[in-house]
Every structure is written in structure tokens, then in C-alpha cells.
Amino acid sequence: MQQNTSNSVILQEVGRKTVAVVDDEADIVELVSVNLQKHGFIVREFYDGNSFLQYLKTETPDLAVLDLMLPDTDGMELCKFIRRHEETANIPVIILTAKGDETDKILGFELGADDYITKPFSPREFIARVKAVLRREGKQFKTKIVNIGDLIQIDTQKHEVFVSDSKIYLTATEYKILSYISEKIGWAYSREQILEHLGVQDKGVLDRTVDVHIKNLREKLGVDAGKLIKNIRGFGYKIEQK
């Protein structure tokens, strides 16, 4: 009996992660795509921001890799778009760019990027960091509702956060930090512990990204709920009931 090739391909793709790569340099797209495909990922290639935005209207990738310098838009604007809309807010984002200044990195994290890789880069390291971002996104939590005082509620099954019964939208990294420091109310977590929990190996500039994510998290939680996250000077953060 003749095998249905189309159905076979569809079955092979079930369960595989899809990575959207947005970069106007054809050689970079090819390098990234080949290495992702070698490790079992499905790749969607885009050479400008508009085609990527059109794609997001019909599909949601498991991860987006964004260049900052595109012919029709800035990669930072794409990152802002992803984080602004409920349908795409939870897509992990890795910025892959030649812009390696500290200010660019900090801005990228402030806008909600989960990782920042500068060109030229090692394909092996790139794949490792892709897997690290997806691994921390895919970890399962025990099904439970975490209440912090009478302000914050975390649904660890649905990965949803409510402040005074209103749902707020966090990036994957912001949610991961909030759920982590909420495991033990009043417990102090160092920046190093938070970075390790996020799967981040680098130090230096990336130590400061914890502060950036906490700042964004406090703003999204609002004035009263944001005050529940306390800074431990020279060490890290903790969350309290009041």
C-alpha cells in the first residue's frame, strides 16, 4: 500500500518546536536554520519585520530569534510588539545581533528579551542557549494556586498571574522569576540563584538583567503589589506577604 507522504511529514512534525528566525542576512539565516534543523527544530525564515508580523497573525512559534537591524523596522520594535499583545506575549525571544554595547543589551532585556547573543557567535553555544530558554519555559510546576497576601494570585498550571482579580501579562522570564521567589515567602534569593534558575550562565552585564526584569515586574504588578518584592541590598530579592 502506498504511503501518504504528506501525512507522514505532518506526523513527523508533531511535538517538534518551531523557531522563527528574523534576519536580513541570508548567510546568518542559513547558518542558524541549518543548525536548528540538525537538532530537530522546525524553522520559519523571515528577512524583514513585516513578513514576520504577517506570520504571527496565523501561527505562534515556540521561540523567536530577532535581529535588531532589519530593512523595514527595528528588532526592538518587534520585541515590543510581541510583548504588547496577549496572543504573543509568552513567546520566548532571543535577540541575535551585531550590536553588542551594554546599553543595547540592557534595552533588549528591558523590552522583554529572554536572551541576547552577539555576532559573531558559536553555533554550538547558540543551540545551547536556545535549548536553555525553551527548557526553562517548558518546565512543569505542581498544580496549585499561590496567593501572596490579598493582592497577587499565581496559577502555576495555567501560568497566569492576577493582581486584585485582574489578569496581568508577564514575559516568560518575568513569570519565571515571580513564581520562583514566591516558592518561599520571605526567603531571600540571590541574583546568582535567580540567574541559575533561569538557566543563564553568563555573568557581568547579565547580573544586572535580574534588576531590569524585577523593575519591569514591579511596574506590571502595580504600585501596591510591586512593593511586595523587596530588594536585599548587595544580595538579591525576596517577596513578602505585606
N, CA and C of each residue as an Amber inpcrd file, in Angstrom:
protein
   726
   0.8590000  -1.1940000   0.0000000   0.0000000   0.0000000   0.0000000
   0.8870000   1.2330000   0.0000000   0.5760000   2.2330000  -0.8290000
   1.4100000   3.4200000  -0.9480000   1.2360000   4.3120000   0.2690000
   2.3540000   4.7860000   0.8000000   2.3150000   5.6370000   1.9820000
   1.9700000   7.0600000   1.5850000   1.1520000   7.7220000   2.4000000
   0.8060000   9.1190000   2.1670000   1.9420000   9.9830000   2.6930000
   2.7850000  10.4980000   1.7790000   3.9700000  11.2640000   2.1690000
   3.5940000  12.5160000   2.9420000   2.5390000  13.2080000   2.5180000
   2.1200000  14.4460000   3.1780000   1.7640000  14.1850000   4.6340000
   0.9460000  13.1310000   4.8760000   0.5570000  12.8060000   6.2450000
   1.7630000  12.4020000   7.0680000   2.7290000  11.7070000   6.4350000
   3.9320000  11.2790000   7.1410000   4.7290000  12.4680000   7.6480000
   4.8590000  13.5070000   6.7840000   5.5990000  14.7120000   7.1810000
   4.9100000  15.4100000   8.3360000   3.5780000  15.5050000   8.2600000
   2.8300000  16.1480000   9.3330000   3.0330000  15.4100000  10.6430000
   2.9790000  14.0850000  10.6110000   3.1580000  13.3000000  11.8230000
   4.5540000  13.4780000  12.3990000   5.5610000  13.5910000  11.5210000
   6.9220000  13.7670000  11.9840000   7.1080000  15.0950000  12.7050000
   6.3110000  16.1120000  12.3310000   6.4770000  17.4320000  12.9140000
   5.7350000  17.5950000  14.2350000   4.8410000  16.6670000  14.5620000
   4.0940000  16.7650000  15.8050000   5.0510000  16.6950000  16.9930000
   4.9380000  17.6670000  17.8800000   5.7570000  17.6720000  19.0790000
   7.0910000  18.3760000  18.9230000   7.4540000  18.7350000  17.6930000
   8.7050000  19.4510000  17.4800000   8.4980000  20.9480000  17.6990000
   9.5210000  21.6140000  18.2170000   9.4410000  23.0380000  18.4920000
   9.6950000  23.8390000  17.2140000   8.9430000  24.9230000  17.0640000
   9.1010000  25.7980000  15.9130000   9.8210000  27.0750000  16.3220000
  10.8820000  27.4120000  15.5940000  11.6550000  28.6220000  15.8560000
  11.5300000  29.5520000  14.6540000  11.0940000  30.7910000  14.9030000
  11.0320000  31.8050000  13.8520000  12.3290000  32.6070000  13.8850000
  13.0110000  32.6730000  12.7410000  14.2860000  33.3940000  12.6280000
  14.0730000  34.6120000  11.7390000  14.3440000  35.8020000  12.3030000
  14.1260000  37.0510000  11.5680000  15.4560000  37.7800000  11.4360000
  16.0060000  37.7870000  10.2180000  17.3050000  38.4110000   9.9780000
  17.4200000  38.6970000   8.4840000  17.9670000  39.8610000   8.1260000
  18.0610000  40.2070000   6.7100000  19.3450000  39.7010000   6.0540000
  20.2220000  39.0590000   6.8250000  21.4460000  38.4940000   6.2630000
  21.2130000  37.0220000   5.9270000  21.2200000  36.7160000   4.6310000
  20.8940000  35.3650000   4.1780000  21.8410000  34.3160000   4.7480000
  23.1320000  34.6590000   4.8630000  24.0870000  33.6720000   5.3740000
  23.8480000  33.3610000   6.8470000  23.4270000  34.3740000   7.6090000
  23.1110000  34.1450000   9.0310000  21.8700000  33.2780000   9.1590000
  20.8450000  33.5900000   8.3680000  19.6120000  32.7890000   8.4010000
  19.9180000  31.3380000   8.0590000  20.7460000  31.1410000   7.0390000
  21.0930000  29.7710000   6.6370000  21.8670000  29.0540000   7.7450000
  22.8450000  29.7340000   8.3330000  23.6420000  29.1340000   9.4080000
  22.7640000  28.7410000  10.5970000  21.9150000  29.6660000  11.0030000
  21.0260000  29.4040000  12.1440000  20.0500000  28.2820000  11.8140000
  19.4430000  28.3460000  10.6410000  18.4390000  27.3500000  10.2470000
  19.0230000  25.9490000  10.1760000  20.1840000  25.8250000   9.5330000
  20.8160000  24.5110000   9.3950000  21.1010000  23.8970000  10.7650000
  21.6250000  24.6970000  11.6730000  21.9590000  24.1690000  12.9950000
  20.7060000  23.8470000  13.8220000  19.6710000  24.6590000  13.6900000
  18.4220000  24.3590000  14.3890000  17.7980000  23.0700000  13.8540000
  17.7890000  22.9130000  12.5350000  17.2020000  21.7170000  11.9270000
  17.9780000  20.4600000  12.2910000  19.3000000  20.5770000  12.4140000
  20.1150000  19.4370000  12.8390000  19.7080000  18.9330000  14.2140000
  19.1930000  19.8410000  15.0370000  18.7990000  19.4770000  16.3980000
  17.2920000  19.2710000  16.5290000  16.6260000  19.0930000  15.3980000
  15.2230000  18.6810000  15.4270000  14.1950000  19.7820000  15.4610000
  14.6080000  21.0280000  15.2700000  13.6480000  22.1320000  15.2920000
  13.0490000  22.3710000  13.9040000  11.8270000  22.8460000  13.8910000
  11.1990000  23.3400000  12.6740000  11.5400000  24.8250000  12.5870000
  11.9570000  25.2940000  11.4320000  12.4000000  26.6850000  11.2910000
  11.5100000  27.4350000  10.3070000  11.1220000  28.6420000  10.6950000
  10.4210000  29.5590000   9.7870000  11.3500000  30.7540000   9.5740000
  11.6630000  31.0510000   8.3170000  12.6480000  32.0790000   7.9860000
  11.9740000  33.3600000   7.4840000  12.4620000  34.4920000   8.0000000
  11.9400000  35.7940000   7.5930000  13.1090000  36.7580000   7.4310000
  13.0330000  37.5870000   6.3730000  14.1280000  38.5070000   6.0770000
  13.7560000  39.9630000   6.3420000  12.5550000  40.1760000   6.8670000
  12.1320000  41.5300000   7.2530000  11.0620000  41.4080000   8.3260000
  10.8090000  42.5180000   8.9970000   9.8600000  42.5020000  10.1020000
   8.4260000  42.3240000   9.6820000   8.0320000  42.9180000   8.5490000
   6.6390000  42.8520000   8.1270000   6.1820000  41.4260000   7.8320000
   7.0210000  40.6540000   7.1500000   6.6320000  39.2720000   6.8430000
   6.4960000  38.4500000   8.1250000   7.3260000  38.7530000   9.1060000
   7.2230000  38.0630000  10.3930000   5.9160000  38.4280000  11.0990000
   5.5510000  39.7000000  11.0750000   4.3000000  40.1390000  11.7120000
   3.0850000  39.5100000  11.0210000   3.1430000  39.3660000   9.7030000
   2.0600000  38.6960000   8.9820000   1.9460000  37.2390000   9.4120000
   3.0810000  36.6000000   9.6100000   3.1240000  35.1990000  10.0610000
   2.4740000  35.0510000  11.4300000   2.7210000  36.0170000  12.3200000
   2.1670000  35.9380000  13.6770000   0.6430000  36.0120000  13.7070000
   0.0450000  36.4770000  12.6250000  -1.4190000  36.5410000  12.5740000
  -2.0510000  35.1620000  12.4670000  -1.2780000  34.1740000  11.9900000
  -1.8400000  32.8380000  11.7730000  -1.1380000  31.7480000  12.5740000
   0.1080000  31.9910000  12.9990000   0.8530000  30.9700000  13.7310000
   1.5930000  31.5820000  14.9110000   1.8650000  30.7480000  15.9040000
   2.6230000  31.1870000  17.0760000   3.8230000  30.2730000  17.2470000
   5.0350000  30.7770000  17.0210000   6.2200000  29.9230000  17.1780000
   6.5140000  29.6550000  18.6470000   7.3200000  28.6470000  18.9130000
   7.7300000  28.3540000  20.2800000   8.8530000  29.2740000  20.7340000
   9.5230000  29.9110000  19.7670000  10.6310000  30.8090000  20.0660000
  10.8520000  31.7230000  18.8700000  11.2130000  32.9860000  19.1390000
  11.5500000  33.9200000  18.0710000  12.9900000  34.3820000  18.2490000
  13.7630000  34.3360000  17.1570000  15.1440000  34.8360000  17.1500000
  15.1410000  36.0930000  16.2870000  15.4420000  37.2510000  16.9000000
  15.3000000  38.5260000  16.2170000  16.6330000  39.2490000  16.0390000
  16.8850000  39.7060000  14.8220000  17.9900000  40.6320000  14.5820000
  17.4810000  42.0340000  14.9170000  18.3790000  42.9300000  15.3160000
  17.9550000  44.2880000  15.6490000  17.8860000  45.1870000  14.4270000
  18.7750000  44.9740000  13.4630000  18.8510000  45.8600000  12.2990000
  18.2180000  45.2010000  11.0860000  16.9530000  45.5400000  10.8380000
  16.1960000  44.9830000   9.7180000  15.8840000  46.0880000   8.7150000
  15.6120000  45.7370000   7.4660000  15.4110000  46.7620000   6.4440000
  14.1720000  47.6260000   6.6390000  13.1370000  47.0890000   7.2860000
  11.8850000  47.8310000   7.3900000  11.5030000  48.2300000   8.8070000
  12.1910000  47.6850000   9.8100000  11.8580000  48.0210000  11.1980000
  13.0370000  47.6840000  12.0870000  12.9230000  48.0510000  13.3390000
  13.9520000  47.7420000  14.3270000  13.5190000  46.5000000  15.1000000
  14.4580000  45.5850000  15.3360000  14.1200000  44.3710000  16.0700000
  13.5460000  44.6480000  17.4440000  13.9580000  45.7650000  18.0480000
  13.4030000  46.1410000  19.3510000  11.9030000  46.3940000  19.2370000
  11.4860000  46.9770000  18.1190000  10.0560000  47.2280000  17.9110000
   9.2900000  45.9100000  17.7820000   9.9020000  44.9210000  17.1370000
   9.2680000  43.6040000  17.0390000   9.1160000  42.9830000  18.4190000
  10.1540000  43.1290000  19.2390000  10.1050000  42.5840000  20.6010000
   8.9960000  43.2710000  21.4010000   8.8900000  44.5900000  21.2620000
   7.8280000  45.3360000  21.9480000   6.4520000  44.8660000  21.4840000
   6.3120000  44.6390000  20.1650000   5.0290000  44.1730000  19.6210000
   4.6510000  42.8300000  20.2350000   5.6190000  41.9160000  20.2870000
   5.3580000  40.5830000  20.8390000   4.8840000  40.6760000  22.2710000
   5.5350000  41.4930000  23.0790000   5.2040000  41.5930000  24.4970000
   3.9120000  42.3600000  24.7520000   3.5070000  43.2100000  23.8050000
   2.3270000  44.0510000  23.9970000   1.0290000  43.3100000  23.7750000
   1.0530000  42.2310000  23.0080000  -0.1890000  41.5670000  22.6050000
  -0.3640000  40.2230000  23.3280000  -1.5700000  40.0060000  23.8160000
  -1.8610000  38.8070000  24.6130000  -1.5370000  37.5280000  23.8570000
  -1.8150000  37.4940000  22.5520000  -1.6280000  36.2710000  21.7810000
  -0.1590000  35.8760000  21.6530000   0.7360000  36.8540000  21.7480000
   2.1620000  36.5810000  21.5360000   3.0260000  36.8480000  22.7610000
   2.4370000  37.3520000  23.8300000   3.2140000  37.8390000  24.9740000
   4.1150000  36.7860000  25.6000000   3.7440000  35.5150000  25.4890000
   4.5180000  34.4560000  26.1430000   5.5520000  33.7940000  25.2290000
   5.7130000  34.3000000  24.0040000   6.7150000  33.7250000  23.1120000
   8.1110000  34.1070000  23.6190000   8.9810000  33.1400000  23.9080000
  10.3580000  33.4780000  24.2990000  11.0800000  34.1610000  23.1380000
  11.9070000  35.1460000  23.4570000  12.6160000  35.9100000  22.4310000
  14.1200000  35.9030000  22.7010000  14.8840000  35.5670000  21.6720000
  16.3390000  35.7030000  21.7270000  16.7430000  36.7460000  20.6960000
  17.4740000  37.7610000  21.1300000  17.9980000  38.7540000  20.2020000
  19.3630000  38.2870000  19.7220000  19.5390000  38.2610000  18.4020000
  20.7950000  37.8380000  17.7830000  21.2520000  38.9840000  16.8910000
  22.3090000  39.6890000  17.3000000  22.6530000  40.9290000  16.6280000
  24.1380000  41.2440000  16.7110000  24.5780000  42.1410000  15.8370000
  25.9650000  42.6090000  15.8660000  26.1270000  43.7410000  16.8800000
  25.0140000  44.2730000  17.3900000  25.0680000  45.3830000  18.3460000
  25.3290000  44.8230000  19.7450000  26.5890000  44.9620000  20.1860000
  26.9780000  44.3360000  21.4450000  27.2070000  45.2910000  22.5950000
  26.8290000  46.5780000  22.4220000  27.0250000  47.5310000  23.5100000
  26.1690000  47.1620000  24.7120000  26.6800000  47.4920000  25.8890000
  25.9480000  47.1890000  27.1220000  24.5770000  47.8440000  27.1250000
  24.4870000  49.0780000  26.6220000  23.1910000  49.7700000  26.6080000
  22.1810000  49.0440000  25.7340000  22.6520000  48.4900000  24.6090000
  21.7510000  47.7410000  23.7320000  21.2550000  46.4770000  24.4260000
  22.1600000  45.8040000  25.1410000  21.7810000  44.5810000  25.8480000
  20.7450000  44.8730000  26.9300000  21.0160000  45.9100000  27.7190000
  20.0870000  46.2610000  28.7900000  18.7270000  46.6490000  28.2240000
  18.7220000  47.4190000  27.1240000  17.4610000  47.7990000  26.4940000
  16.7070000  46.5680000  26.0120000  17.4400000  45.6200000  25.4400000
  16.8050000  44.3960000  24.9730000  16.1060000  43.6550000  26.0950000
  16.7640000  43.5380000  27.2380000  16.1480000  42.8610000  28.3760000
  14.9980000  43.6780000  28.9480000  15.1250000  44.9950000  28.9280000
  14.0370000  45.8430000  29.4210000  12.7730000  45.6580000  28.5870000
  12.9520000  45.3930000  27.2950000  11.8040000  45.2110000  26.4000000
  11.2490000  43.7900000  26.4530000  11.8930000  42.9170000  27.2310000
  11.3340000  41.5820000  27.4270000  12.0540000  40.4460000  26.7540000
  13.2620000  40.6920000  26.2080000  14.0250000  39.5920000  25.6120000
  14.4480000  38.6040000  26.6880000  14.4820000  37.3250000  26.3390000
  14.8760000  36.2920000  27.2920000  16.3740000  36.0010000  27.2350000
  17.0180000  36.3350000  26.1050000  18.4650000  36.1650000  25.9850000
  18.9520000  37.0970000  24.8870000  20.2490000  37.3750000  24.8840000
  20.8440000  38.3280000  23.9460000  22.1810000  37.7610000  23.4970000
  22.3210000  37.4780000  22.2030000  23.5340000  36.8760000  21.6580000
  24.1090000  37.8080000  20.6060000  25.4140000  38.0680000  20.6970000
  26.0420000  38.9780000  19.7390000  26.7660000  38.2070000  18.6420000
  26.7880000  38.7970000  17.4490000  27.5170000  38.2410000  16.3080000
  28.9520000  38.7730000  16.3420000  29.9330000  37.9900000  15.9150000
  29.8370000  36.5760000  15.5090000  29.5860000  35.6830000  16.7170000
  29.0250000  34.5070000  16.4720000  28.6420000  33.6340000  17.5660000
  29.0030000  32.1890000  17.2310000  29.0970000  31.3920000  18.2660000
  29.3570000  29.9670000  18.1010000  28.0290000  29.2440000  17.8850000
  27.8630000  28.5080000  16.7770000  26.6170000  27.7620000  16.5650000
  26.2870000  26.8170000  17.7230000  27.3000000  26.2040000  18.3070000
  27.0640000  25.2820000  19.4250000  26.5160000  26.0230000  20.6280000
  27.1050000  27.2000000  20.9140000  26.6020000  27.9930000  22.0370000
  25.1930000  28.4860000  21.7450000  24.9480000  28.8840000  20.5030000
  23.6160000  29.3490000  20.1180000  22.5690000  28.2700000  20.3860000
  22.8340000  27.0520000  19.9370000  21.8910000  25.9590000  20.1460000
  21.7000000  25.6850000  21.6390000  22.7890000  25.7490000  22.4020000
  22.7010000  25.5130000  23.8480000  21.8070000  26.5520000  24.5050000
  21.9170000  27.7820000  24.0630000  21.1100000  28.8390000  24.6740000
  19.6600000  28.7880000  24.2170000  19.4310000  28.3630000  22.9860000
  18.0590000  28.1230000  22.5250000  17.4010000  27.0500000  23.3910000
  18.1080000  25.9670000  23.6070000  17.5690000  24.8730000  24.4160000
  17.3450000  25.3100000  25.8590000  18.2470000  26.1540000  26.3840000
  18.1040000  26.6220000  27.7600000  16.8540000  27.4770000  27.9180000
  16.6040000  28.3740000  26.9570000  15.4120000  29.2210000  27.0140000
  14.1410000  28.3700000  26.9290000  14.1240000  27.4100000  26.0100000
  12.9450000  26.5570000  25.8530000  12.7700000  25.6150000  27.0380000
  13.8870000  25.1930000  27.6230000  13.8150000  24.2830000  28.7730000
  13.1710000  24.9700000  29.9680000  13.6000000  26.1910000  30.2390000
  13.0210000  26.8780000  31.3990000  11.5790000  27.2730000  31.1380000
  11.2300000  27.4960000  29.8650000   9.8480000  27.7950000  29.5030000
   8.9630000  26.5650000  29.6590000   9.5240000  25.3900000  29.3960000
   8.7230000  24.1690000  29.3700000   8.6430000  23.4130000  30.6770000
   9.4030000  23.8580000  31.6960000   9.3670000  23.1340000  32.9650000
   7.9610000  23.1770000  33.5570000   7.5480000  22.0530000  34.1030000
   6.2090000  21.9470000  34.6650000   6.2250000  22.2450000  36.1580000
   5.2130000  22.9470000  36.6010000   5.0580000  23.2420000  38.0180000
   3.9140000  22.3930000  38.5760000   3.9670000  22.1090000  39.8730000
   2.8590000  21.4130000  40.5130000   1.6260000  22.2920000  40.4180000
   0.4930000  21.6430000  40.1580000  -0.7410000  22.3920000  40.0150000
  -1.1540000  22.9840000  41.3500000  -1.1220000  24.2830000  41.4450000
  -1.5460000  24.9300000  42.6720000  -1.7530000  26.4130000  42.4250000
  -2.5030000  27.0250000  43.3200000  -2.7170000  28.4580000  43.2900000
  -1.8910000  29.0560000  44.4250000  -1.0450000  29.9990000  44.0950000
  -0.2100000  30.6640000  45.0950000  -0.7940000  32.0480000  45.3440000
  -1.1440000  32.3300000  46.5890000  -1.6630000  33.6370000  46.9630000
  -0.6090000  34.3760000  47.7840000  -0.3180000  35.5900000  47.3850000
   0.6390000  36.4180000  48.1070000  -0.1420000  37.5830000  48.7010000
  -0.3700000  37.4980000  50.0000000  -1.2450000  38.4630000  50.6340000
  -2.6280000  38.3780000  50.0230000  -3.2940000  39.5060000  49.9040000
  -4.6010000  39.5200000  49.2310000  -4.5270000  40.2770000  47.9070000
  -3.2850000  40.4000000  47.3900000  -3.0980000  41.1650000  46.1640000
  -2.7530000  40.3100000  44.9520000  -1.8020000  39.3740000  45.1240000
  -1.2780000  38.6160000  43.9850000  -1.7240000  37.1600000  44.0480000
  -2.1640000  36.6350000  42.9220000  -2.5150000  35.2240000  42.8090000
  -1.8170000  34.6480000  41.5810000  -1.1320000  33.4960000  41.7630000
  -0.4240000  32.8440000  40.6710000  -1.0320000  31.4690000  40.4290000
  -1.4950000  31.2290000  39.2180000  -1.9910000  29.9180000  38.8170000
  -0.8320000  29.2090000  38.1130000  -0.1900000  28.2670000  38.8010000
   1.0210000  27.6440000  38.2560000   0.7350000  26.6320000  37.1630000
  -0.5080000  26.2100000  37.0060000  -0.8460000  25.3020000  35.9040000
  -1.0340000  26.0830000  34.6110000  -1.7620000  27.1790000  34.7030000
  -2.0420000  27.9810000  33.5140000  -0.9800000  29.0500000  33.2670000
  -0.0430000  29.1920000  34.2200000   0.9860000  30.2360000  34.1180000
   0.3250000  31.6090000  33.9920000  -0.6530000  31.8570000  34.8580000
  -1.3670000  33.1340000  34.8380000  -1.1820000  33.8410000  36.1710000
  -1.1390000  35.1710000  36.1170000  -0.9470000  35.9860000  37.3170000
  -2.0610000  37.0210000  37.3870000  -2.6280000  37.1580000  38.5700000
  -3.7040000  38.1260000  38.7790000  -3.3080000  39.0660000  39.9200000
  -3.6250000  40.3290000  39.7510000  -3.4380000  41.3200000  40.7980000
  -4.7980000  41.9280000  41.0880000  -5.2670000  41.7270000  42.3180000
  -6.6100000  42.1930000  42.7040000  -7.6550000  41.7300000  41.6940000
  -7.5720000  40.4380000  41.3080000  -8.5180000  39.7780000  40.4060000
  -8.4050000  40.2150000  38.9390000  -7.4480000  41.0710000  38.6260000
  -7.2410000  41.4690000  37.2320000  -6.0110000  40.7550000  36.6840000
  -6.1610000  40.0910000  35.5270000  -5.0580000  39.3540000  34.9360000
  -4.0220000  40.3150000  34.3810000  -2.7390000  40.0360000  34.6520000
  -1.6710000  40.8290000  34.0640000  -0.8250000  39.9210000  33.1690000
  -0.1480000  40.5160000  32.2130000   0.5960000  39.7420000  31.2230000
   2.0930000  39.9520000  31.4190000   2.7690000  38.8630000  31.7660000
   4.2000000  38.8890000  32.0110000   4.9460000  38.1750000  30.8900000
   6.1980000  38.5310000  30.6950000   7.0370000  37.7600000  29.7820000
   7.3440000  36.4230000  30.4560000   7.8510000  35.4820000  29.6810000
   8.1880000  34.1730000  30.2420000   9.2000000  34.3100000  31.3730000
  10.1790000  35.1880000  31.1950000  11.2100000  35.3640000  32.2160000
  10.6540000  36.0350000  33.4620000   9.8130000  37.0360000  33.2820000
   9.2000000  37.7110000  34.4420000   8.3540000  36.7330000  35.2430000
   7.5840000  35.9000000  34.5400000   6.7730000  34.9020000  35.2470000
   7.6550000  33.9180000  36.0060000   8.7350000  33.4950000  35.3490000
   9.6320000  32.5250000  35.9730000  10.2470000  33.0840000  37.2560000
  10.6500000  34.3450000  37.2320000  11.2290000  34.9750000  38.4160000
  10.1810000  35.0920000  39.5240000   8.9940000  35.5780000  39.1760000
   7.9450000  35.7630000  40.1890000   7.5720000  34.4400000  40.8360000
   7.3660000  33.3970000  40.0390000   6.9730000  32.1010000  40.5970000
   8.0970000  31.5150000  41.4550000   9.3440000  31.7790000  41.0570000
  10.4930000  31.2460000  41.8030000  10.6200000  31.8860000  43.1800000
  10.5910000  33.2160000  43.2400000  10.7580000  33.8810000  44.5360000
   9.5050000  33.7570000  45.4050000   8.4050000  33.2630000  44.7890000
   7.1750000  33.0550000  45.5500000   7.0880000  31.6570000  46.1540000
   8.0600000  30.7830000  45.8230000   8.0290000  29.4240000  46.3580000
   8.1830000  29.4320000  47.8770000   8.9950000  30.3810000  48.3870000
   9.1850000  30.5260000  49.8320000   9.0310000  31.9970000  50.1780000
   7.8460000  32.3550000  50.6630000   7.5670000  33.7460000  51.0020000
   8.5210000  34.2000000  52.1110000   9.1580000  35.3480000  51.9020000
  10.0780000  35.8890000  52.8910000  11.5040000  35.3910000  52.7610000
  11.7220000  34.4140000  51.8840000  13.0570000  33.8450000  51.6780000
  13.8440000  34.7520000  50.7370000  15.1050000  35.0290000  51.0730000
  15.9410000  35.8830000  50.2320000  16.6430000  35.0570000  49.1600000
  16.5040000  35.4750000  47.9180000  17.1360000  34.8050000  46.7830000
  18.2120000  35.7220000  46.2040000  19.4120000  35.1900000  46.0410000
  20.4950000  35.9900000  45.4680000  20.2920000  36.1390000  43.9680000
  20.9480000  37.1460000  43.3910000  20.8890000  37.3200000  41.9420000
  21.4490000  36.0920000  41.2370000  22.4980000  35.5060000  41.8080000
  23.1070000  34.3130000  41.2160000  22.1190000  33.1480000  41.2070000
  21.3410000  32.9830000  42.2980000  20.3520000  31.9150000  42.3480000
  19.2690000  32.1220000  41.2930000  18.8520000  33.3750000  41.1240000
  17.8110000  33.6720000  40.1390000  18.3230000  33.4070000  38.7300000
  19.5610000  33.8350000  38.4480000  20.1470000  33.5810000  37.1340000
  20.2690000  32.0830000  36.8690000  20.6960000  31.3420000  37.8850000
  20.8330000  29.8880000  37.7320000  19.4820000  29.2520000  37.4580000
  18.4430000  29.7230000  38.1510000  17.0920000  29.2010000  37.9310000
  16.6200000  29.4870000  36.5100000  17.0440000  30.6290000  35.9690000
  16.6540000  30.9970000  34.6100000  17.4770000  30.2660000  33.5540000
  18.5340000  29.5880000  33.9940000  19.3800000  28.8740000  33.0540000
  20.4210000  29.7540000  32.4010000  20.6920000  30.9290000  32.9880000
  21.6740000  31.8580000  32.4350000  23.0300000  31.5770000  33.0500000
  24.0150000  31.3780000  32.1990000  25.3510000  31.0400000  32.6760000
  26.2680000  32.2610000  32.7440000  26.0140000  33.2680000  31.9050000
  26.9180000  34.4110000  31.8340000  26.7970000  35.2900000  33.0730000
  27.8590000  36.0440000  33.3500000  27.8530000  36.9790000  34.4650000
  28.0000000  38.3940000  33.9250000  28.5840000  39.2960000  34.7400000
  28.8310000  40.6570000  34.2760000  27.5510000  41.3950000  33.9940000
  27.3660000  41.7820000  32.7500000  26.1790000  42.5460000  32.3560000
  24.9120000  41.7910000  32.7090000  24.9330000  40.4760000  32.5300000
  23.7170000  39.6980000  32.7580000  23.2920000  39.6730000  34.2190000
  24.2170000  39.9040000  35.1570000  23.8100000  40.0390000  36.5520000
  22.8010000  41.1750000  36.7000000  23.0150000  42.2260000  35.9340000
  22.1320000  43.3900000  36.0180000  20.7720000  43.1260000  35.3870000
  20.6740000  42.1220000  34.5480000  19.3820000  41.8520000  33.9280000
  18.3440000  41.4070000  34.9500000  18.7800000  40.8220000  36.0550000
  17.8300000  40.4730000  37.1150000  17.1520000  41.7450000  37.6030000
  17.9390000  42.8010000  37.8330000  17.3830000  44.0680000  38.2900000
  16.4130000  44.6480000  37.2540000  16.7550000  44.5040000  35.9780000
  15.8930000  45.0160000  34.9080000  14.5600000  44.2760000  34.9000000
  14.6150000  42.9380000  34.9910000  13.3780000  42.1520000  34.9950000
  12.5310000  42.4440000  36.2340000  13.1650000  42.6180000  37.3800000
  12.4290000  42.9480000  38.6110000  11.7550000  44.3030000  38.4630000
  12.4710000  45.2690000  37.8810000  11.8940000  46.6090000  37.6660000
  10.6470000  46.5100000  36.7940000  10.7480000  45.7680000  35.6930000
   9.5840000  45.6000000  34.8090000   8.4610000  44.8600000  35.5000000
   8.8110000  43.8580000  36.2850000   7.8150000  43.0610000  37.0020000
   7.0510000  43.9270000  37.9980000   7.7670000  44.7480000  38.7540000
   7.1110000  45.6430000  39.7150000   6.1410000  46.5910000  39.0210000
   6.5650000  47.1200000  37.8770000   5.7050000  48.0540000  37.1450000
   4.4210000  47.3720000  36.6890000   4.5230000  46.1370000  36.2170000
   3.3350000  45.4200000  35.7550000   2.4200000  45.0190000  36.9160000
   3.0150000  44.7250000  38.0660000   2.2130000  44.3550000  39.2350000
   1.4580000  45.5580000  39.7990000   1.9830000  46.7410000  39.5510000
   1.3540000  47.9460000  40.0800000   2.0010000  48.3800000  41.3880000
   1.6500000  49.5740000  41.8340000   2.3240000  50.1830000  42.9900000
   2.2330000  49.3170000  44.2380000   1.0270000  48.9300000  44.6250000
   0.8580000  48.2020000  45.8910000   1.4630000  46.8020000  45.8240000
   1.1180000  46.0380000  44.7840000   1.6320000  44.6720000  44.6730000
   3.1340000  44.6780000  44.3950000   3.6040000  45.6610000  43.6430000
   5.0260000  45.7380000  43.3320000   5.8850000  45.9270000  44.5670000
   5.3260000  46.5880000  45.5740000   6.0740000  46.8330000  46.8140000
   6.3190000  45.5500000  47.6130000   5.6030000  44.4710000  47.2690000
   5.8000000  43.2070000  47.9790000   7.1390000  42.5690000  47.6200000
   7.7130000  42.9570000  46.4920000   9.0490000  42.4660000  46.1030000
  10.0840000  43.3960000  46.7260000  10.8510000  42.8780000  47.6420000
  11.8200000  43.6700000  48.3970000  13.2350000  43.4520000  47.8780000
  14.0010000  44.5310000  47.8330000  15.4080000  44.4590000  47.4420000
  16.2720000  44.1870000  48.6640000  17.1450000  43.1920000  48.5690000
  18.1200000  42.9160000  49.6230000  19.4420000  43.4930000  49.1380000
  19.8160000  44.6210000  49.7020000  20.9610000  45.3860000  49.2030000
  22.2230000  44.5250000  49.0980000  22.8290000  44.5480000  47.9010000
  24.0660000  43.8160000  47.6780000  23.8940000  42.3110000  47.5740000
  22.6430000  41.8260000  47.5540000  22.4180000  40.3720000  47.5360000
  21.4100000  39.9600000  46.4750000  20.1560000  40.3750000  46.6330000
  19.1370000  39.9320000  45.6920000  17.7550000  40.4230000  46.0820000
  16.7670000  39.5090000  46.0650000  15.3750000  39.9080000  46.2790000
  14.6090000  38.8590000  47.0890000  13.5150000  39.3260000  47.6910000
  12.5780000  38.4150000  48.3350000  11.1770000  38.9900000  48.1500000
  10.1740000  38.1650000  48.3770000   8.7910000  38.6400000  48.2850000
   8.1210000  38.3850000  49.6270000   7.3320000  39.3560000  50.0740000
   6.6830000  39.2730000  51.3830000   5.1760000  39.3740000  51.2250000
   4.4650000  38.9540000  52.2530000   3.0170000  38.9990000  52.2240000
   2.4910000  40.4350000  52.2800000   3.2340000  41.3020000  52.9770000
   2.7730000  42.7020000  53.0840000   3.9430000  43.5760000  53.4290000
